Amino acid sequence: MKFRLIDDIYPKKFEEMTGQAHLTSENSPLRRVAESGNFDSLVFVGPPGTGKTCLAKIIGETLSLPFYRLHAASSGSSELKYIVDSTKSFGKPVLIFVDEIHRFSKVQQDLLLDLIDEKHAKLIGASTENPYFKITPALRSRSLVFNFSPLDSLALKSLFEKALENIKENYQVSSVEYDEKIFADLAASSGGDARRFLNMLEISAMVSSIKDNVLLLDISKVEDLLAGMSYSEDEHYDLLSAMIKSIRGSDPDAALVWGKKLVKCGVDPETIFRRLLISASEDIGNAFPDAVVFANASYESFMKVGLPEGNIILSHLLTYLASCPKSNRAYIAGKKVDDYLSRHNPYPPENIRHNPVHYKYPFDYGEFVKQMYFKSDEIFYSPSSFGFESKIKQRLSRLWEGVKKYGD
């Protein structure tokens, strides 16, 4: 039996989309914008299997535009330049869909900008992560951002019923019999991912028996796959929290367990490494400043190597961060300053302005001279006595003796 469930029930119109009513209903902002064609760039943000690619294709069909699909991880500037050269003679714009658009470099994004500004193309970018800080300001200013949600039980039930009709037709049976628990197990294992849900349902149908022209849907033979894919949103955040708290608590063994389980559950490695980068700064900070450098290098190495070998790099980083001396003093200092600036509007003293009055150049005095840099005696950063930060504490205490008191 050669058929693809996903392809057979793939929606072709807005009305056929499942689970994103806030985006596809008749009077929704996205649908109104999409049907009018009055946009330069749209960015779809949401988990895998929530309909981002599907909706982009529907918009292309609705507007009758040639559709180019690129994946940022594998597409280079040469492909974009080819599109630039080949579309100039079309007489109408094309629709370019870029999956994981946040992976595009600044050069590639600038090429997209040229296409958009010259009216050769409309852009739809998709990302499983918030792409705000990865997209250039110029492209952001031209983009409308829409968020996709994981499919809820009601949406998956609708998808399930459509799929059963398709299975019945393709297997040429009179009906498909199943226990309600089968749907519940498939829905739980999917995590709101329609693609995963349909793939698991298709595999289940393939291994099920047919008796008296009835397909007896059975998932017992694929329960190991279901268990391996079972992953709730709560568990996602609980595991990330457990990994970070284990690092903060200097327990490399626990950090390994939770970090490796995140990978096993299929969490995007980029999500894991982003949290580790934050931890390197927030929890280790100036106690061991090289931690954030090592975390970033580990992330770049992981992306070059990929899985499964990348697990070695992840294990290296997890044990390293958990074993480092810890200090959150820089993090706390930043929070204190945020609070201060919410209540005050400071201005630089005259001696350190652009055209200073009575500014003392520190190197004329060796490397340091006491002078006013801020019109307040408040201390926001109080270095700890741990790791390298203890040296920072000693130095600041010596330099500012009699003016500022650095200590616990």
Order of alpha helices (4+ residues) and beta strands (2+ residues): alpha-alpha-alpha-beta-alpha-beta-alpha-beta-alpha-beta-alpha-beta-alpha-beta-alpha-alpha-beta-beta-alpha-alpha-alpha-alpha-alpha-alpha-alpha-alpha
